[in-house]
Amino acid sequence: MREASCIREEVVYRLARHATALRIEEEAPPQRRQQRSPAMAAELTNHIGAICELRTIRPVPVAHNS
C-alpha cells in the first residue's frame, strides 16, 4: 500500500503540478510565462494533466534486481 501511495504522489508531481522553476517566456505579447510540469519540460507531454485524467493511468510494475 505504501509503494502504491508513493507511485501516486510521483505521478501527480511529474504530470499534474506546475513547477515555478520550469516556466518559460512566451514570445508573443503580452510577455507572460508558460507554466510547465516536469513531464512537459522533459517533452513527455504537451499539457498539465488533470487529476481525473491521471486516474486512468495504470502504472507498470518495475522488477527490482537485488
C-alpha positions, 0 to 999 in steps of 0.5 A: 500500500505504501509503494502504491501511495508513493507511485501516486504522489510521483505521478501527480508531481511529474504530470499534474503540478506546475513547477515555478522553476520550469516556466518559460517566456512566451514570445508573443505579447503580452510577455507572460510565462508558460507554466510547465510540469516536469513531464512537459519540460522533459517533452513527455507531454504537451499539457498539465494533466488533470487529476481525473485524467491521471486516474486512468493511468495504470502504472507498470510494475518495475522488477527490482534486481537485488 
